[in-house]
Amino acid sequence: MTVTITDATMTSDQTAHTARLAPGHQHLWEVFWLPGRALDRNSAITAMTLADLAGEADLNEQHHLWPFIQGWAAELGLTGSDAINQTSRTASLRQQHDRERERTDPEAGQ
C-alpha cells in the first residue's frame, strides 16, 4: 500500500482514487471520492489513506485497523463506515466510467 504524493497529485497503488491540486488554488485539493469538497493537503492525504485501505479484505469494525480508520474518517467529518462505503461506491463508479471510456476511445480502434 503506497500513496504517491507530488506537488499537484496524489495516487495509490491500491485504488483508482486520486487527488489533485484544485485548479486555480495553491493550497486546496480535490479528492475523487469526496466530490465538491475542497481539502487542505493534510486532509487530502488522510482521504487518500482511507481510499488506499478501503480495498483491504474483511475491513469491518473488528479489523485491527478500524480504530485508525475511525479517527481518520472523523478528521474528514465522516464515520469509519461512511468513509469506507463511500470510497468503495465511488471506486466502482470510476471503474465503470473508465471501462466505458476505453470502449469508445477512437484511438483504441473500437
N, C-alpha and C positions, 0 to 999 in steps of 0.2 A: 504494500500500500504506500503509494508515493504521490504527494501533491507537489507539482512543479509550479513555482511562482516566479514570474518575471515582472518587469516594470508595468506591463499592461495586461497580462493574462494569468489565469490560474487553471491548471488542468490536473487530471488524476489518471493514473494507470488502471483504476478500478471502476470508473464511471464515465459516462459520456457528458456529464455535467461539466460546465465551465463557468468561469467568472472572468469579467473583463472590466477594465477601467471604463467608466461611463463616458461616452463621447462628450467632449466639451468640459469635462471636470478633471481636475488633477488629483482629487482625493476621494472620489466616490466610485464605488464598484457596483456592477450588476452581476447577480448570480442567477444562472439559468433557472434553477428550481424555486427561486423567490422572485417571480416577475413583478415588476412595478416597485420594487424596494431598492433604495439606494443605501449601500452599506459602506462603512469605513473599511479600511484594509484589514484590520484585525477581525472584524465581523465576517468579512468575505472569506478569510482563511478558516474561521470557525465553520461557516456554511459549507465550504469545500471539504473540510474534515468530516462533517456529518455525511455528506454525499458519498465520500470515499468509503465510509464504514457501512453505508446502507445496504451494500451487496453482501455483507458478511452473513454467512449461513447461520440459521437459528438465532437471529437477532431479535430478542424479546426481553421482557423485564427481568428474566432470570440470567441473562447473559452477563458475563463478568465485566463487560464494558458499559453496561446500562447506566450506572451512576455517572459516568463521564458524559454519555450521550445526553442524559437529562440536564446536566449542567451546561453543556454547550448549547443545547436547544433553548434553554432558559435565557442564555445570552442574546438569543435572537427573538425572544418573546414567544417561544413555542414550547410545547411539551415534547418529551422524547418521542412518544408515539406519533404525534403530529409531524415532527421533522422527518422521521423515517418513512411514514406513509407518503408524505409529500415528495420526498426525493425519489421514492420508488415509482409513484404515479407519473411524475414528470419525466423520469428516465424512460418509461415505456412510451410516452407520447413522443419524446425526442427520437427514440429508435425507430418508431413508426414513420415519423416525418423524414428521417434520413433515408429509410428504405424507399419511400415514395419518391424522394428527390433522385435517388440513384436510378430508379426505373424510368424517369422522364428526362434524364440527362442526355441531351443530343450528342454530346461528345463521347458518351459511352456506346453509341451506335444502337440505341434502343428506341 
